[in-house]
Amino acid sequence: MTNTEKEEKVVIKIELPKTLYEKIKEFIKDSEWKTVEDFALYVLKRVISEAEGIEEEEVYTKEEEEEIKRRLRALGYL
């Protein structure tokens, strides 16, 4: 069991522009993320870790990173 699984959960409401929500849904299609909420949790954890200077072990292979970058470019983020 990971630390995340042991942590107490809090339910919050976050409002997103519909266009962003739709872009995220398209981005996560056929990915490890099954919901927009899963993706948002991943992004928030990653941003906080980077801001705190915590280095996480590499999550993606170089090929996976390139695929993510390709998708982000297609969505207009890069």
ABEGO torsion letter per residue (X at the ends): XBAAAABBBBBBBBBBBAAAAAAAAAAABGBABABAAAAAAAAAAAAAAAAAGBBBBBABBAAAAAAAAAAAAAAGAX
